[in-house]
């Protein structure tokens, strides 16, 4: 899901390990991945006038984790 959504981002990604980001975002919905991770990384990349980097994605995941420290239990019931 992450790879599919990342492919639609209009800014290049350089040195990005999507498997690592997917591991860190286990339990996130597809919408969370787009809204809280990919769009946040895109915003920071644009502000830095650069391609999306691993650091942009990791910072976005850390920010999203503040709101969702762990996946809701009802997701796996």
N, C-alpha and C positions, 0 to 999 in steps of 0.2 A: 504494500500500500504506500509506503514511504517513497519507494522508487518511482512509482506511477505519479504521485503528486509532485515530486521533485522535478520530474521531467517537464512539467508545465511551467516551471519558474523561468521567467525571461532573462535571468542573469546567470552567467556561467558559474559552475561550482568547481573549485580547485582544491585538490588534496582532501576531498571529503570521503569519509568512511561511513556510508549510510547504514551498514550492518551494525556498527557501534552505536549510532544514534538510535536505531531500531531497538537495540538491546536496552538502552537507557530509557526508552519511551514505552516499554511494555505496559499494556493496560490503557494506553491513551486511545481515544477514538480517532477515526479518520479525520473528523473535524478538528479535534485538538491538535493533531499533527500539522494540519494546514494552518489553522488560526494562530496557535500558540508557539509553534516551532518554525515552520517554513516561512510564514509571513514575517515573524519577528527577525529571523535571520536575514531575509531579503531586505527588510527595513535597515538593519545595521550595515549590510553590505553597501546599500545605496548611500547611506550617510558617510561611509568610509571611502566611497567612490572606488569600490573594489568588487571582485568576484566573491561569491559566498564561500567562506572557508569553514574548516572544521570548528574553529573557535567561535564563529558566528552561530553555528548550530548548537554547540555545547552551551554557550551563554543563553540561547533561547530555551534549551531544555532545562537549564538550571532555573530560569525565571518561571517556566511553566510548573516545575516541581514545587515551587513555593506555594502555588495554588492547589496542586494535587500531589501531596507527598507520597501517596500510594493509591493504587487503583481501588475504586469502591468494591467492597466484597460482593455486592449484589451482581456485579458484572460476571462473576464466575459461579454463580449458584445454578 
